[in-house]
Amino acid sequence: MSAPLSTPPPDELLDAALRHELRWEAPPELTSRLLQLVPGTSITAPDPAPLPRWRFYLAVVLIVVTALVSIIGASYLYQLVWFQLGADYLLAQLEALPARLLQMVYDTMPFARELIGVIALIRDQLHWLLLALILWILLDQRQSEGRLAHNGQS
């Protein structure tokens, strides 16, 4: 019979595992790039071989197919949820809500029609005033640029 192998103590196992995991070797391309940064070194590293053309096309095709599948899946899920929850009916109700609220205001307050008419008239006048102000600023800016050009030529 042979003697069983003795196992090292757990502390030594942990130390050995840590030493093994903490040892890191830099990739050769990183080493060559770092050496190129140091002036006066002339170490030529082999250029990494480019990927074959078919791998590039395969990657592009896979990306496009994945994007299309995800877009189609999302749109199908969107339509499914949209029609299952009756969102089109809800949207129609939301579109009709302002008209119903306005009619309710008209029914409860008879003077509301005149008040809303006055507010709309004021809004229209403010739009015209804003347009006049913008035109005034543009013309004033053009005149000041003309003066500066005229003074620059003299």
TADAPE-V947961 format. One record per pair of residues at least 4 apart in sequence whose ideal C-beta (glycine too) atoms are under 7 Angstrom apart, sorted by sequence separation. I is the first residue (numbers start at 1). J is the second residue. If there is no record, write none. Layout:
# TADAPE-V947961
i:I j:J
i:I j:J
This chain:
# TADAPE-V947961
i:8 j:12
i:10 j:14
i:11 j:15
i:12 j:16
i:13 j:17
i:14 j:18
i:15 j:19
i:16 j:20
i:17 j:21
i:18 j:22
i:19 j:23
i:26 j:30
i:28 j:32
i:29 j:33
i:30 j:34
i:31 j:35
i:32 j:36
i:51 j:55
i:53 j:57
i:54 j:58
i:55 j:59
i:56 j:60
i:57 j:61
i:58 j:62
i:59 j:63
i:60 j:64
i:61 j:65
i:62 j:66
i:63 j:67
i:64 j:68
i:65 j:69
i:66 j:70
i:67 j:71
i:68 j:72
i:69 j:73
i:70 j:74
i:71 j:75
i:72 j:76
i:73 j:77
i:74 j:78
i:75 j:79
i:76 j:80
i:77 j:81
i:78 j:82
i:79 j:83
i:80 j:84
i:81 j:85
i:86 j:90
i:87 j:91
i:88 j:92
i:89 j:93
i:90 j:94
i:91 j:95
i:92 j:96
i:93 j:97
i:96 j:100
i:97 j:101
i:98 j:102
i:99 j:103
i:100 j:104
i:101 j:105
i:102 j:106
i:103 j:107
i:104 j:108
i:105 j:109
i:111 j:115
i:112 j:116
i:113 j:117
i:114 j:118
i:115 j:119
i:116 j:120
i:117 j:121
i:118 j:122
i:119 j:123
i:120 j:124
i:121 j:125
i:122 j:126
i:123 j:127
i:124 j:128
i:125 j:129
i:126 j:130
i:127 j:131
i:128 j:132
i:129 j:133
i:130 j:134
i:131 j:135
i:132 j:136
i:133 j:137
i:134 j:138
i:135 j:139
i:136 j:140
i:137 j:141
i:138 j:142
i:139 j:143
i:140 j:144
i:141 j:145
i:142 j:146
i:143 j:147
i:144 j:148
i:145 j:149
i:146 j:150
i:147 j:151
i:148 j:152
i:149 j:153
i:150 j:154
i:8 j:13
i:26 j:31
i:51 j:56
i:82 j:87
i:35 j:41
i:106 j:112
i:105 j:112
i:106 j:113
i:35 j:43
i:32 j:43
i:32 j:45
i:29 j:45
i:28 j:45
i:29 j:48
